Amino acid sequence: QVQLVESGGGLVQAGDSLRLSCAASGRTFSFYAMGWFRQAPGKEREFVAAVSGSGGVTRYADSVKGRFTISRDNTKNTVFLEMNSLKPDDTAVYYCAAASDFWVVQRSPTYWGQGTQVTVSS
C-alpha cells in the first residue's frame, strides 16, 4: 500500500502562482512514476502532468503546458506541481497519483491522494 498526502491548495487570484505538494509513504519512492489530475465541477477527471521515477521525463496536458511544472524530490518522497499564471479555468480539485510505469500513471494510476481544492478567482 502507498499513501499519498497532499497539501498546498487554496484560493488565489488569476495570474497568481501556487505550489502543490504530495508526500508518499514507503522507501521505494523512486520506483514510482507520479502524476497530477484535476476534476472541475461537472467535468470528468483529467490528466494534468506526470513525471518519471527518476524525474528525467515529464509530460503535460496541452491546457497547462508552459504554465505548470511537475518535479520531485526523491530524498523526501515528495512530488510537486508548480502552477503559474493561474486562470479561473484551473479551478478544480487536484489529485496526486502513483503507478509503477510512466505510461500507466497517465491513464490508470494505482494509487490516489485525497485531493486538494484549488480555486482561482477572476
HUCORDA-V381237 format. One record per residue. N is the residue number from 1. RES is the residue in one small letter. OMEGA is omega in degrees with one decimal (* if undefined). BURIAL is + if it has 16 or more other C-alpha atoms within 10 Angstrom, else -. Layout:
# HUCORDA-V381237
n=N res=RES omega=OMEGA burial=BURIAL
n=N res=RES omega=OMEGA burial=BURIAL
This chain:
# HUCORDA-V381237
n=1 res=q omega=176.7 burial=-
n=2 res=v omega=175.6 burial=+
n=3 res=q omega=-179.6 burial=+
n=4 res=l omega=-176.8 burial=+
n=5 res=v omega=-174.8 burial=+
n=6 res=e omega=174.1 burial=+
n=7 res=s omega=172.7 burial=-
n=8 res=g omega=178.4 burial=-
n=9 res=g omega=179.7 burial=+
n=10 res=g omega=-179.7 burial=-
n=11 res=l omega=-179.9 burial=-
n=12 res=v omega=176.4 burial=+
n=13 res=q omega=175.3 burial=-
n=14 res=a omega=-177.5 burial=+
n=15 res=g omega=-179.7 burial=-
n=16 res=d omega=178.2 burial=-
n=17 res=s omega=179.5 burial=+
n=18 res=l omega=177.0 burial=+
n=19 res=r omega=174.9 burial=+
n=20 res=l omega=177.0 burial=+
n=21 res=s omega=176.1 burial=+
n=22 res=c omega=-179.8 burial=+
n=23 res=a omega=-178.5 burial=+
n=24 res=a omega=175.2 burial=+
n=25 res=s omega=175.0 burial=-
n=26 res=g omega=-178.5 burial=-
n=27 res=r omega=179.7 burial=-
n=28 res=t omega=-175.1 burial=-
n=29 res=f omega=-176.8 burial=+
n=30 res=s omega=176.6 burial=+
n=31 res=f omega=-172.4 burial=-
n=32 res=y omega=162.7 burial=+
n=33 res=a omega=-176.7 burial=+
n=34 res=m omega=-179.6 burial=+
n=35 res=g omega=173.8 burial=+
n=36 res=w omega=174.5 burial=+
n=37 res=f omega=175.9 burial=+
n=38 res=r omega=178.2 burial=+
n=39 res=q omega=177.1 burial=+
n=40 res=a omega=179.2 burial=+
n=41 res=p omega=178.2 burial=-
n=42 res=g omega=-178.4 burial=-
n=43 res=k omega=175.5 burial=-
n=44 res=e omega=173.5 burial=-
n=45 res=r omega=-175.9 burial=-
n=46 res=e omega=177.6 burial=+
n=47 res=f omega=178.6 burial=+
n=48 res=v omega=-175.3 burial=+
n=49 res=a omega=177.0 burial=+
n=50 res=a omega=178.0 burial=+
n=51 res=v omega=179.5 burial=+
n=52 res=s omega=-176.8 burial=+
n=53 res=g omega=-179.5 burial=+
n=54 res=s omega=-174.3 burial=-
n=55 res=g omega=-173.6 burial=+
n=56 res=g omega=-177.2 burial=-
n=57 res=v omega=176.8 burial=-
n=58 res=t omega=175.7 burial=+
n=59 res=r omega=-176.4 burial=+
n=60 res=y omega=168.8 burial=+
n=61 res=a omega=-178.9 burial=-
n=62 res=d omega=-175.9 burial=-
n=63 res=s omega=-178.0 burial=-
n=64 res=v omega=-177.3 burial=+
n=65 res=k omega=-178.5 burial=-
n=66 res=g omega=179.5 burial=-
n=67 res=r omega=-177.8 burial=-
n=68 res=f omega=176.2 burial=+
n=69 res=t omega=175.0 burial=+
n=70 res=i omega=178.3 burial=+
n=71 res=s omega=179.9 burial=+
n=72 res=r omega=174.5 burial=+
n=73 res=d omega=-174.8 burial=-
n=74 res=n omega=174.7 burial=+
n=75 res=t omega=-179.5 burial=-
n=76 res=k omega=179.9 burial=-
n=77 res=n omega=-173.8 burial=+
n=78 res=t omega=173.1 burial=+
n=79 res=v omega=-176.4 burial=+
n=80 res=f omega=168.6 burial=+
n=81 res=l omega=176.4 burial=+
n=82 res=e omega=-176.5 burial=-
n=83 res=m omega=179.7 burial=+
n=84 res=n omega=178.5 burial=+
n=85 res=s omega=-174.7 burial=-
n=86 res=l omega=-179.8 burial=+
n=87 res=k omega=175.3 burial=+
n=88 res=p omega=178.9 burial=-
n=89 res=d omega=175.7 burial=-
n=90 res=d omega=179.7 burial=+
n=91 res=t omega=-176.8 burial=+
n=92 res=a omega=165.2 burial=+
n=93 res=v omega=-178.5 burial=+
n=94 res=y omega=-178.0 burial=+
n=95 res=y omega=169.2 burial=+
n=96 res=c omega=-174.5 burial=+
n=97 res=a omega=-179.6 burial=+
n=98 res=a omega=174.1 burial=+
n=99 res=a omega=-177.3 burial=+
n=100 res=s omega=-173.5 burial=+
n=101 res=d omega=-179.1 burial=+
n=102 res=f omega=178.5 burial=+
n=103 res=w omega=-176.6 burial=-
n=104 res=v omega=-175.2 burial=-
n=105 res=v omega=179.4 burial=+
n=106 res=q omega=-172.4 burial=+
n=107 res=r omega=-178.1 burial=-
n=108 res=s omega=-177.9 burial=-
n=109 res=p omega=179.3 burial=+
n=110 res=t omega=-176.1 burial=-
n=111 res=y omega=-179.2 burial=+
n=112 res=w omega=169.1 burial=+
n=113 res=g omega=-175.5 burial=+
n=114 res=q omega=-179.3 burial=-
n=115 res=g omega=176.0 burial=+
n=116 res=t omega=-174.1 burial=+
n=117 res=q omega=171.5 burial=+
n=118 res=v omega=179.3 burial=+
n=119 res=t omega=-178.7 burial=+
n=120 res=v omega=-179.6 burial=+
n=121 res=s omega=-179.1 burial=+
n=122 res=s omega=* burial=-
